[in-house]
Amino acid sequence: MEMDIQKNHRRKKIMLILLVFISVWISFGMAELILRAFYAQHYSIIADEKHLSYGHDDELGWFPVKNSQKGLKVTRKIIYTHNSKGFRDIEHGEKRKPRILFIGDSFVWGYDVAQEERFTEKLRELMPHWDILNCGVSGYGTDQEYLLLRKYFDEFMPDIVFLIFCQKNDIADNSSNVINGGYFKPYFVKVDGKLVLQGVPCPKSIHYFYMKHPLLLKSILIRAVVFQYYRLTLPQPVHVVDPTLEIILAMNHFVVSKGAIFFIGLEDQNEQLEDFLNRHHIASVQLKNSYTIPFERGSHWTADGHKYVSKKIYDFFKKRMVNNKLDR
């Protein structure tokens, strides 16, 4: 009799556990269906180069993974390869020729173009007596490019630093601590006429959690929970007075103090910036062209656009040559 009671009790306990388990799964399934029906776009994961090919960086926000290779399709499938330093470039050994170091965002990195199609590769053909370095990192603002330059200048020892300024987003990027849908970055604020670095170490974006747990995050419900956790624990977006002009001056001062020359290529027209550069004797060249992929894809240069840009930069250098040396 007592044994029957124990068996009955055990059976009820098992049934209760099963009932709870089934209820949880039914609730989970219903929540998943509701989120998929009404909030799928809100919690969607956008596959981009900043977490497919890059990793988190405490100082810069993100940086390409060294010796990495990843494929990404925008208008076509492109394989992106990064060298032992983390740049999408050839390997550069000991300095044997004068060097031009290009910095910038996805226009320099080469969004949606093969490596051999970029303007830096075309310039190597046009300027064989120069060593051309491509240190572009997709998504960077001018502030991050300035920090990157300070970090790598002594290692690469360039004779010329050439900044590609992107009118479409650089000013907005320089004025905030978070861009591109949740990527945290360092930023500068102006205090008593000086630039003060803020936002470091940079918090890790939710995108890197997504990258490490792709199977787990196939569930929109789990994505929603993770999203809310990050929203509550990460810093709030910060917007500051635009420090772009001060950053450019600081970059120019740094380059000149190292005995090198500083130039700027302008992706689009900006009369205010061009007047500013002229007043401060910083030479620039206009690179605007119509060879771009469609606007919804970001208006980046196509292979023909990169070829056009390489010719513009080559002509810019050629006009400034005096006795086989570049004049400031």
N, C-alpha and C positions, 0 to 999 in steps of 0.2 A: 504493500500500500504506500509506504513512505517512498519507495523507489519510483512508483508511478507518479507520485507528486513531484519528485525531483525531475523526472523526465519531462513532465508537463511544464514545469517551471523553466527548464532549459529550452524547451521548444518555443515557449512564449518569448523568451529572451532573444532567441535567434530570429523569430518572426519580427520582433520589435526592431532589431538591428537592421534586418533586411528592409523593413518599412521605412526606417530613417534613411538608409542608403538610397533606396529607390526615390524617396521624396526629394532628397538632395539633388540627385541626378535629373529628376524631372524639373526641379526649380532651376538648376543650372542650364538645362536645355532650353527652357522657356525664356530665361534671361538672355541666352545666346541668340535665340531666334529674334527676340524683340530688338536687341542691339544691332543685329545684322540688317533688320528691316528698316530701322529708323536712324541708326548712328554709325553705320558702316564707314561713311565718308569721314566722320569726325575722328574715328580711331584708326584710320587707314595708315599703313606703313609705306612711306615713299622710299623706294630704293634709289639712293643717290651715291655719288662717288665719295662723299664725306664720311660715310660709315662702311661702304663696301670696300673701298681701297685705303681708307684712312683709319687712324686710331686716335684715342683721346690724348691730349697733350696738356699738362698742367700750366705751362707757360704761354702757349699759343692757342689753345682751345682744341685744335685738331691738327694732325700732321700725317702725311702718307706713311704707310708701313714700309720699312726698309726691305729691299729685295722682294717686293710683292708684285703679283700679277693678277689682275681681275678684269673680267669682261663686263661691259655696260652698254645697253642698247638705248639710243635716243632716236636718231633717224636711221642708224645702222649699228651693227655690233662692232664695238671697238675694244681692243685689248689694251689695257693700261698697265705699263710696267714701270716700277720705281727702282732706282739704283741703290747702291749700298749706303748712300747718305739719306735716302728717302725722297729724292727728287725724280721727276719724270724726265730723265736726261741720260746721256751717255756717262760713262765713268770718266772722271777727270783726275789725272794723277798729278805729278809734280808740275808746277807752273813752268812752261817753256816758251810761251808766247804771251803778248799782252792780252788781258781778259776783259770781256764785257759780260757783266752779270745782269740778267733780266729778272725783275721781280714783278709780281702782279697776281691776279686771281685766275679764274678759269680761262680767261682769254690767253694768258701766258701758258698755263698748264696744258691747254689744248682740249677743251671740251668738245666732244663729238668729232674730233679729227684724229687720224693716225699720227703717231709720233713723227714720222718722216714728212708729214704734210705741214707741220707747224712752221711759223716764221723764223724761229731760231735755227731750225735745221736748214731752211733756205738761205739764211744769212751765212751759215758755215760754208756754203758753196760760193757765195758772193764775196766773202771776206776770209779767204783761207789763211791769211797771216794773223788772224785773231782767234783766240779761244772763246767760244760762245757758251755761256752757262745759262741754263734755264732753271730758275728757282721759283717758278710759279706754283702756287697752291690754291686750288679751287675754293672759292668762298671767302677768301681773306679780304679784310678791309685794309686800308692804308696803314692803320695802327699795327695790325699783325705783321704786315710786310716790313714795317720799320723795325719791329722787334726781331723778326727773322733776319733782317740785314745785320743788325748789331750782333746777333748770335753767330753768324757764319762768315762775317767779313774777313776776319783775320785768318780763317782757315782757307778761304778761296783767293784772297788778295786780288780783287778785281781792280783794273785801272779805270773802268767806267762802270757806273751803276745806272741802269736804265729802268725806270719805273713806268709800267703801263697803268695809267689811271682810268678806271671805269666810271664814267659819268652816271651810268644807269643805277648803280647801287652803292658805290664807295662812300658817299657822303652819309647815307643812311646807316651803313655798316659801322662807320666811325663814331656814330652818335649813340650806340647802344651796346649793351652787354650780352645780348642774345639775338641771333639772326637765323634766317633760313629755317624757320619752323622749329626752333628749340635748341640750336647749337650755342653753347655759352662760349664767350670769348673775352680776352682782356680789352680794356678800353682806357682812354685818357680823359682826364678832366683838366680844365684850365683853372689854376689857382695862382692868383697874383702874377699873371702873365707867364706862368710856367706850366709845363705839362706834367701831370702827376698820374702815374699808372695805377689803375684800379682793376678789381675783378680777378686777381690771381691769388692763389691757384684757382684755375678755372673749374667750376663744377662739371661733372660728367653728364653729358646729355643723355636723355632717355633713349636716343637712337642707338647708343652703344649697348644698352641693355637688350634692345631688340635684336641687335646683331649677334649677341652671344647666346640668345635663347630663341632661335627661329621656330622650332617646333612648338614650344610652349606657347608662343605668341600667335599661333594660328587661331587661337580662340580670341574673339573680340571681347568677351567678358574679362578674360585675364588681362588683355591689353588695357581695358578700361580701368581695372583695379590698379595696375602698374602706373598708368597715366595719372590717376588721381593721387597716388602716393608721391610721385615725382612733383606734381603740381603743388602739393602741400609742403614738401620738404626742400625744394630747390628755391634759390633766390628769385625774387620778382624781377621782371624786366625793368631795366634802368635806361632812361633816355637823358642824354646830356646835351649841352650846347655844342654844336658842331665844331670839333677841333681840327678839321682836315687841313686848313692852311697852316696851322701851327705845326702839325705833324710833318708836312712837306718841308717846311723850313728847317725843322729839327733833322730830318733825313738828309737834306742838302748840307747842313752844317757838319753832320757826322761824316758824310762821304768826303767833303773837302778837307776836314781835319785829318783824314787818313791819307791825303795826298791824291785822291782820285777825283774823277769828274762825274757830275750828276746831271742826267737828262731825264725828260719825261715825254712819254708818248700818250696822246689823248685819244681815247677810244671814241669820243664824241665831242661835239662842240660845247664849250663853256666859256663865254666871253669874260665873265668875272674872274675865273681861274686863270685864263690866258693873260689878262691884264696884270693879275697878281704876279705871275711868273715873270713877265717882262719887267715889272718894277724891281723884282729881286734878282734879275739877271740870271734866271734859270731857263736854259734853252729847252724848247719843246717842239714837237712835231705832231701835226694833226693826222690821225690814222683812220678817221671815219670812212667807211665804205659800205657799199650796198650788198656785198657778198656775205650774207648772213643766213643762218637757218631761220625758219619761221618764228615769229614773236612768241608764240605759245611755248616754244622750245627754248626761249631765252635770248634770242638774237645774237648768238655767238658767231664768230667768223667761221665760214666754211674753209675748205682747202684753198679755194680761189681767194678768199679773204685773207688768209695767212700769206699767200704768195704776194698779194697786193701790199700788205703791211711790210713784208720783208724788203720789197723794192723801195717803199717810202722811207724806211729806216736807213737802208743802204744809201739812198740819195742824200738823206739828211747828214749822214756821216761824211760822205764824199765832199759835200759843200764845205764842211768844217775842217777838212784836211789842209794842214799847212806844213810843207816840208816833210810829208809822210807822217805827221803827227796830228792828232785831233786837238783842235783849239776849243777852249771852253766857250 
